[in-house]
Amino acid sequence: MRTINEIIVHCSATFPDQVVTVADITRWHRQLGWKTIGYHFLITLAGEIQEGRPIEEVGAHCTGHNANSIGVCYAGGVAADGKPADTRNEAQKQALLVLLKRLKEQFPNATIHGHRDFAQKACPCFDATNEYASL
């Protein structure tokens, strides 16, 4: 098993009513020339936790941090007007919390961050580092 020291939260940069699945993101990422989805998990609009890339495999979600991190993405992140926004609904917030707690149990030394902590992006459109600091 690889060493995991970061859990990085992302958004899919899709609209709040746009249904997105692991299959959709896998297709998008393959169109970019990647072998498969870059994230390890996706939280759907319904709050379902879908598995993407196996956690044993290095992800493709945060340049310079992929080797030792797990990428978690929620569907959404763009408001109806096309601007970045925290569009998580209650089901997504709960599922994300459950997943992050589970990952922290499995990788207790890992710290939780938002993609925006490492890149010039709004992603995940909220301060994940602060919101999950107590986990």
N, C-alpha and C positions, 0 to 999 in steps of 0.2 A: 504494500500500500504506500502511496506517496505521502509525503508530509504536507499537512494542510495547516496553514497559519492565517489564512484570511477567508472570509466568506463575503462575497461582493454582491450587493443587491443592484439589480438593473430594472429598467422598464422596457417594454417592447416598442415604445414610441408609436403606439397605435391609439385610436380613438376610444373613449370610455364605453362605447356600445359595440365595438368591433370584436367579435368572437375570434379568439386566437388560440391555437393549440400547438403542442409540440410539433405535430406534423407540418403545420403552416411555417413555423420558424425554421424547421429542418429544411423545408423546400426553399425558403428565402436564403438561408445560409449556403445551401448547395449551389444556388444560382450565383452566389459570390465566389464560388470555386472552393468552398470549404468541404471537408469530408462529411460533415453532419452538423447538427445544431451545436452552437458554441456553449450554450448554458447547460448546467447539470439539472436544473429544475425550472419549471414554469408554474406560476399560480394563475389559473384561468379566472375569467370574470365570475364564474360560479364558485370560486374558492377551492377548486380541485387542484391538488398538488400533482402535477404530471412530471414524470422523470424524463429527462433529456439524455444528454451524454452521461455515460456511467461515471461515477465519481472517481473510479480508479484511473480514468483517462484524464489527461490534461485538457482543460477547457480552451475555448477560443472566445473570450469575452472581455478581457482587460489587458491590453498590451503591457508587458513587463511584470504581470502578476499571475499569469495563467498557471505556471508550473506548480505553485503551492496554494492554489485557491479553489473555491467552489463558487460557481456562478449561479445565482438565483434571480429569476426574472419574473416580474408580474406583468400581466396583459394590461396595457394602457400607457398612460404617461403623457398623452396629448389631449388637450381640451377640445371641445367642439370647434373652437375658433382656430385650431391648429397650433396653439402655443403650448409649451411644456406646462404640465400641471400634475399635481398628485391626484390621480383619478381612482385610487384604490377605493373599492367599496368595502363594506363591513366584512363580507365573506372573505375577500382577499386579505384584509388586514389580519383577520383571525388565522387564516391558513398560513400566511407568511410568518406570523408569530410562532405557530406550532412547528413549522418547518425549521425556523432558525433555532428554536429551543432544542429540537431533535439533533440538529447539526452541532450545536454547542455541546450537547451531551457526548456526541461521538468524537468531537474535536475540541476539547475544553480549552486549549491554548489559542484557538483561532479567534481573531478579532473580526468584528462585523463593520463593513464599510459600504458606502454608496459608490457606484462607478464614478460619480462626479468628484470623489476625493482623489482620483488618479488621472482624470482626463478633463479636458476643457469641454464638458457636456453638462446638461441639466440632469441627466439620468442619475438616479431614478425619480427625479422631480420632488424629492423630499429628503430631509437630512437623516439618512439611515444610520449613520454613525452615532448621532445623538439619540435617536429614537430607541435604538437597541443597545445602548451603552450598559444597561443594567443586566443584560443576559450573560 
